[in-house]
């Protein structure tokens, strides 16, 4: 039998995360629930500075790279507490961790030193994004003979040029719909609009390029645009926009994974996030269960006593 008893450190972590969620995050829904569209609701959660100051971004970066990340169990404890109170704002914070993961796993020492600084400072509201999903879907993106990724990147001199559309990529539009502080963009090496060879291994052409605020500023107007912010079921105030890259130039120094190695890095990134997604679900299930118990203990259905009180007492 596995012992799930929390250590003193883990109990303190849980209590601290619970207090933060209840005092800082709990009021978010009362604000964004009054707004009519996804983009406005997302932007209403912009003041996540307290989460950054509390170390929730830095806490997703390993200590060896200057962060304060603990064990995966510790991360799951924290995530459950945040999600039990406010999923949308929590996804923005945790989605930044997902966006950083390819860099953490595959970046060079120089890239770590140059690109992690905003996420280690515990200042501001930095956002990172793993920019992978596309309008046509990506569940079978590595299936031989399939169309594959439609977002392409071609090499021109010392730059890579991106063309294509992405959809449902958490945080990628940034707070202002002009782009996140860091986007890890998954591409297929090819000329623009060039179809994938049905006889080739799709993984052999996958690469990852990192787009930062610097590249967003240096490219021509319209090279990156957010086309819309679709409604996200269950996350009413998170952002997973539909965006487009048009001849968007990225310097060679921002090549995170060269062609042939990008697919493995993407799979590793999603693999490491699986347990965190499970903790998110646990937090939501716990909140739903607690709400159901509270209802059953108080609702009389027009009678003099709660209808289900006997059954409730047996399970609570």
BELURNOR-V182834 format. One line per field, one symbol per residue. phi: phi as a letter, one per 40 degrees, with the letter a starting at -180 (. if undefined). burial: b if it has 24 or more other C-alpha atoms within 12 Angstrom, else e. A space follows every 50 residues. Layout:
BEGIN
phi: ???
burial: ???
END
This chain:
BEGIN
phi: .ccbcccccccccccccccccccbcdccccccccccbccccccccdccdc ccccgccdcbbdccbgcbcbcccdcccccdccccbacccccccccccccc ddcccbccdccdccbcdccbcfbgbcbbaccbcbdcgbcbcbccgccgcc cbabcbgcbbbcbibbagcdgccgcbgbhccabcccbbcacdgccccccc cdccbcbbbbbbdcccccccdgcbbccibccbcgbcbbbbccbbbbfccb cdccccbcdhbccccccccccccccccccdcccccccccccccccccbcc fgcbadcbdcccccbb
burial: eeeeeeeeeeeebbeebbebbeebbbebbeebeeeeebbbbbbbbbebbe bbebbbbbbbbbeebebebeeebbbbbbbbbbbbbbbbbbbbbbbbbbbb bbbbbbbeeebbeebbbbbbbbeebbbbbbbbbbbeebeebbeeeebbbb bbbbbeeeebbbbbbbbbbbbbbbbbbbbbbbbbbbbbbbebeeebeeee ebbbbbbbbbbbbebbeebeeebbbbbbbbebeebbbbbbbbbbbbbbbb bbbbbbbbbbbbbbbbbebbebbeebbebbbbbbeeeeeeeebeeeeeee eeeeeeeeeeeeeeee
END
